[in-house]
Amino acid sequence: MTPDRILITGSTGFVGGYLRTALAAQWPGAALIAGDADVTDAGAVHRMIEAARPDAVVHLAGIASVPAARLAPDRAFAVNLGGSLAVARAIIDTAPTCLMVHVGSAECYGDSFRSGVALDETAALAPLNTYAATKAAADLALGAMAAESGLRLIRFRPFNHTGPGQSDAFVIPAFAAQIAAIIAGSQPPVIKVGNLDAARDFLDVRDIVRAYTLAIAHGNDLPPGTIFNLASGMPRRIGDILHTMISVADRPITVEIDPFRLRPVDIPSAFGDASAAARVLGWRPEIDLTNTLHDILTASTRPASDTLARTEHTRSP
């Protein structure tokens, strides 16, 4: 599939910027359309899709963190479930040949991770928090729409992904922000952390958006509702990641547990099997996590003036 018009909801978010770069590199002539309507306003979403006439929609818009969803559960369901349904219905009504790429979350597997094995797409969705529940609900509801309403749909369940520019509401950028503050002298040499024994499957955001681009390219070949995990298959202990980052900082730093950073429910280990994406899309992670950590720390410790200059230079017109 060679798209002429691609609409991205949530295009100004962390992943959106990387996705725009990947799509522009793959299809330089394609129009990349910012889907900036409030996804909880079904009428606005309908008008947006009708006006854009997209060949593909990548649905990134959503409440993306576990704590944010826990603090505002009604809002989280309205955005992550209701917003996804609004986008899908607008596509069916106004652009029925359009491909919808839905970005869900491997957090949906929840309690299934207690099996201790790498989970593939057949694992039961068993969410253990509000965020995961909203994502699981959207995943299932969209799958049903693909089955009965003709929605052209590809569903992704990406595992943890990170990179420069991610909010410090997430664990690796939170470490990097504290290390940067320590280096700058604005924070004592103590890092506040949550559970360091948990192991998670981490990927670079640039690998993630490459998968979304491949999905669009293969869109005509895939059955509606196809599901892909995006995972490295390698669980990494959070404490080991922190140790690597501290070693790069090259100065003595003390680590302290902060009870407020601990989750009410935490799975010891969560990792995935992405063999379907490898087999069908030809996708495998290519960027080593050590390089990702280096890039995040470099971006976090860059002088503010340099960061502003780089932002102004790369801002879209």
C-alpha positions as CSV (number, residue, x, y, z in Angstrom):
1,M,0.0,0.0,0.0
2,T,1.3,3.4,-1.0
3,P,-0.7,6.1,0.9
4,D,-1.2,9.6,-0.4
5,R,-2.8,10.9,2.8
6,I,-2.0,9.7,6.4
7,L,-3.8,11.2,9.4
8,I,-2.2,10.9,12.8
9,T,-4.2,11.4,16.0
10,G,-2.0,12.5,18.9
11,S,0.5,13.7,16.4
12,T,2.1,16.2,18.8
13,G,2.8,13.6,21.5
14,F,6.0,11.8,22.2
15,V,5.5,9.0,19.6
16,G,3.8,11.3,17.1
17,G,7.0,13.2,16.3
18,Y,9.0,10.1,15.7
19,L,6.2,8.7,13.5
20,R,6.0,11.8,11.3
21,T,9.8,11.4,10.7
22,A,9.5,7.8,9.8
23,L,6.5,8.3,7.5
24,A,8.1,11.2,5.7
25,A,11.2,9.1,5.1
26,Q,9.2,6.2,3.8
27,W,6.7,8.2,1.6
28,P,8.2,11.7,1.0
29,G,5.2,12.7,-1.2
30,A,2.5,11.7,1.3
31,A,0.5,14.3,3.1
32,L,0.8,13.9,6.8
33,I,-2.3,15.3,8.5
34,A,-2.4,16.2,12.2
35,G,-5.6,14.8,13.6
36,D,-6.0,17.4,16.3
37,A,-9.7,17.0,17.0
38,D,-10.8,16.2,20.6
39,V,-11.4,12.4,20.3
40,T,-14.0,12.5,23.0
41,D,-16.1,14.7,20.6
42,A,-17.6,12.3,18.1
43,G,-18.9,15.0,15.9
44,A,-15.5,16.7,15.7
45,V,-13.8,13.4,14.9
46,H,-16.4,12.7,12.2
47,R,-15.8,16.1,10.6
48,M,-12.0,15.7,10.8
49,I,-12.0,12.3,9.0
50,E,-14.5,13.4,6.4
51,A,-12.4,16.5,5.6
52,A,-9.1,14.7,5.6
53,R,-10.1,11.8,3.3
54,P,-7.1,9.7,4.6
55,D,-5.8,6.5,3.1
56,A,-4.6,5.5,6.6
57,V,-5.1,6.7,10.2
58,V,-2.6,6.0,12.9
59,H,-4.5,6.4,16.2
60,L,-2.0,7.5,18.8
61,A,-4.2,9.9,20.8
62,G,-4.9,8.7,24.3
63,I,-4.0,8.9,28.0
64,A,-0.7,7.1,28.0
65,S,0.4,6.5,31.6
66,V,-0.8,4.2,34.3
67,P,-0.9,6.9,37.1
68,A,-2.8,9.4,34.9
69,A,-5.5,6.8,34.2
70,R,-5.7,5.8,37.8
71,L,-6.3,9.4,38.9
72,A,-9.0,10.1,36.3
73,P,-10.6,6.8,35.3
74,D,-13.7,8.2,33.7
75,R,-11.6,10.5,31.5
76,A,-9.3,7.6,30.7
77,F,-12.2,5.4,29.4
78,A,-13.7,8.4,27.5
79,V,-10.4,9.0,25.7
80,N,-8.9,5.6,25.3
81,L,-12.1,3.6,24.6
82,G,-14.6,6.3,23.5
83,G,-12.0,8.1,21.4
84,S,-11.0,5.0,19.6
85,L,-14.5,4.1,18.8
86,A,-15.2,7.6,17.5
87,V,-12.3,7.4,15.1
88,A,-13.3,3.9,13.9
89,R,-17.0,4.9,13.4
90,A,-15.9,8.1,11.5
91,I,-13.7,6.0,9.2
92,I,-16.5,3.5,8.5
93,D,-19.0,6.3,7.8
94,T,-16.8,8.7,5.7
95,A,-13.7,6.8,4.5
96,P,-14.5,3.1,4.4
97,T,-11.4,2.1,2.4
98,C,-9.1,3.8,5.0
99,L,-6.8,1.6,7.0
100,M,-6.9,2.2,10.8
101,V,-3.7,1.4,12.7
102,H,-4.6,1.2,16.4
103,V,-1.9,1.6,19.0
104,G,-2.9,-0.4,22.1
105,S,-0.6,-1.7,24.8
106,A,0.9,-4.9,26.0
107,E,-0.1,-3.7,29.5
108,C,-3.5,-5.4,28.5
109,Y,-2.0,-8.8,29.2
110,G,-1.7,-8.0,32.9
111,D,-2.2,-11.1,35.0
112,S,-1.2,-13.4,32.1
113,F,2.4,-12.3,32.6
114,R,2.4,-14.4,35.8
115,S,3.0,-17.4,33.5
116,G,6.6,-16.3,33.3
117,V,6.9,-16.9,29.6
118,A,7.1,-14.5,26.6
119,L,3.5,-13.8,25.6
120,D,2.3,-13.9,22.0
121,E,-0.9,-12.4,20.6
122,T,-3.0,-15.4,21.8
123,A,-2.5,-14.7,25.5
124,A,-5.5,-13.7,27.4
125,L,-6.1,-10.0,28.1
126,A,-6.2,-9.7,31.8
127,P,-5.7,-6.1,32.8
128,L,-4.6,-5.2,36.3
129,N,-5.0,-1.4,36.3
130,T,-7.3,1.2,34.8
131,Y,-5.0,2.2,32.0
132,A,-4.7,-1.4,30.9
133,A,-8.5,-1.9,31.1
134,T,-9.1,1.1,28.9
135,K,-6.7,-0.2,26.3
136,A,-8.0,-3.8,26.5
137,A,-11.6,-2.5,26.0
138,A,-10.6,-0.5,22.9
139,D,-8.7,-3.4,21.5
140,L,-11.6,-5.8,21.8
141,A,-14.3,-3.3,20.7
142,L,-12.3,-2.4,17.6
143,G,-11.7,-6.1,16.8
144,A,-15.5,-6.6,16.9
145,M,-16.0,-3.7,14.6
146,A,-13.5,-5.1,12.1
147,A,-15.4,-8.4,12.2
148,E,-18.9,-7.1,11.7
149,S,-18.6,-3.6,10.2
150,G,-15.9,-3.9,7.6
151,L,-13.4,-1.7,9.5
152,R,-9.9,-2.1,7.9
153,L,-7.9,-2.5,11.1
154,I,-4.5,-3.4,12.4
155,R,-4.0,-3.6,16.1
156,F,-0.6,-3.2,17.8
157,R,0.2,-4.2,21.4
158,P,3.6,-2.6,21.9
159,F,5.7,-3.3,25.0
160,N,7.5,-0.5,26.9
161,H,9.2,1.9,24.6
162,T,11.2,5.0,25.3
163,G,13.5,7.5,23.7
164,P,14.6,11.2,23.9
165,G,11.7,13.5,24.5
166,Q,9.5,11.1,26.5
167,S,7.8,12.5,29.6
168,D,9.4,11.8,33.0
169,A,6.1,10.2,34.0
170,F,7.8,7.1,32.6
171,V,10.5,5.2,34.4
172,I,13.6,5.7,32.2
173,P,13.1,9.4,31.5
174,A,12.4,9.8,35.2
175,F,15.8,8.4,36.0
176,A,17.4,10.6,33.3
177,A,15.7,13.7,34.6
178,Q,17.0,13.1,38.1
179,I,20.5,12.3,36.9
180,A,20.5,15.5,34.8
181,A,19.4,17.5,37.8
182,I,22.2,15.9,39.9
183,I,24.8,16.8,37.2
184,A,23.5,20.3,37.0
185,G,23.8,20.7,40.8
186,S,20.1,21.4,41.3
187,Q,19.4,18.1,43.1
188,P,21.4,16.3,45.8
189,P,23.1,13.1,44.5
190,V,20.1,10.9,45.4
191,I,17.7,9.3,43.0
192,K,14.2,8.4,44.2
193,V,12.9,5.2,42.6
194,G,10.0,2.7,42.7
195,N,10.4,-1.1,42.4
196,L,13.8,-1.9,40.9
197,D,13.3,-5.7,40.9
198,A,10.6,-5.6,38.2
199,A,11.7,-6.7,34.8
200,R,10.2,-5.3,31.6
201,D,10.6,-5.6,27.8
202,F,12.0,-2.3,26.6
203,L,12.2,-1.0,23.0
204,D,13.4,2.2,21.3
205,V,10.6,4.4,20.1
206,R,12.3,4.6,16.6
207,D,11.9,0.8,16.3
208,I,8.2,1.1,17.3
209,V,7.3,3.7,14.7
210,R,9.1,1.7,12.0
211,A,6.6,-1.1,12.7
212,Y,3.6,1.3,12.2
213,T,5.1,2.3,8.9
214,L,5.5,-1.3,7.8
215,A,1.9,-2.0,8.8
216,I,0.6,0.7,6.4
217,A,2.9,-0.6,3.7
218,H,1.4,-4.1,4.2
219,G,-2.2,-2.9,4.8
220,N,-3.7,-4.4,1.7
221,D,-2.3,-7.8,2.6
222,L,-3.6,-8.2,6.1
223,P,-6.9,-9.5,7.4
224,P,-9.0,-6.9,9.2
225,G,-8.3,-7.0,12.9
226,T,-4.8,-8.4,12.7
227,I,-2.9,-8.1,15.9
228,F,0.9,-7.6,16.4
229,N,2.9,-7.6,19.6
230,L,6.0,-5.4,19.4
231,A,8.6,-6.7,21.8
232,S,12.3,-7.6,22.1
233,G,11.6,-10.9,23.9
234,M,14.1,-9.9,26.6
235,P,13.0,-8.8,30.1
236,R,15.4,-6.3,31.6
237,R,15.5,-5.6,35.4
238,I,14.7,-1.9,36.1
239,G,17.5,-1.8,38.7
240,D,20.1,-2.9,36.0
241,I,18.9,-0.2,33.7
242,L,19.3,2.4,36.4
243,H,22.8,1.0,37.2
244,T,23.8,1.4,33.6
245,M,22.5,5.0,33.5
246,I,24.3,5.9,36.8
247,S,27.6,4.4,35.4
248,V,27.3,6.7,32.4
249,A,26.9,9.7,34.7
250,D,30.3,8.8,36.2
251,R,29.7,10.2,39.7
252,P,28.6,8.8,43.1
253,I,24.8,8.7,43.3
254,T,22.7,7.1,46.0
255,V,19.4,5.3,45.3
256,E,16.4,5.5,47.6
257,I,13.0,3.8,47.4
258,D,10.1,6.3,47.2
259,P,6.8,4.7,48.3
260,F,4.8,7.0,46.1
261,R,6.5,5.6,43.0
262,L,5.4,2.0,43.8
263,R,2.5,0.6,41.9
264,P,-0.5,-0.9,43.8
265,V,-0.1,-4.1,41.7
266,D,3.2,-4.9,40.0
267,I,4.0,-8.0,37.9
268,P,7.6,-9.3,38.6
269,S,8.4,-9.9,34.9
270,A,6.7,-8.9,31.6
271,F,8.0,-9.7,28.2
272,G,6.7,-10.6,24.8
273,D,6.9,-12.7,21.7
274,A,6.9,-10.6,18.5
275,S,7.5,-13.4,16.0
276,A,4.3,-12.6,14.2
277,A,5.6,-9.1,13.4
278,A,8.9,-10.6,12.3
279,R,7.2,-13.2,10.0
280,V,4.5,-11.0,8.5
281,L,6.0,-7.5,8.5
282,G,9.7,-8.3,8.5
283,W,10.0,-6.2,11.7
284,R,12.6,-6.8,14.4
285,P,14.0,-4.4,16.9
286,E,17.3,-2.9,15.6
287,I,18.4,-0.4,18.2
288,D,20.2,-1.7,21.3
289,L,18.8,-0.4,24.6
290,T,22.3,0.8,25.6
291,N,22.2,3.2,22.7
292,T,18.7,4.3,23.6
293,L,19.8,5.0,27.2
294,H,22.8,7.0,26.0
295,D,20.6,9.1,23.7
296,I,18.1,9.8,26.5
297,L,20.8,10.9,28.9
298,T,22.5,13.0,26.3
299,A,19.2,14.8,25.5
300,S,18.4,15.2,29.3
301,T,21.8,16.8,30.1
302,R,21.9,19.1,27.1
303,P,22.0,22.8,28.1
304,A,18.5,24.3,28.0
305,S,19.6,26.9,25.4
306,D,20.9,24.1,23.1
307,T,17.6,22.2,23.5
308,L,15.6,25.3,22.6
309,A,17.7,25.9,19.5
310,R,17.3,22.4,18.4
311,T,13.5,22.6,19.0
312,E,13.2,25.8,17.0
313,H,15.2,24.3,14.1
314,T,13.1,21.1,13.9
315,R,9.7,22.6,14.4
316,S,7.2,21.9,11.7
317,P,6.0,24.9,9.7
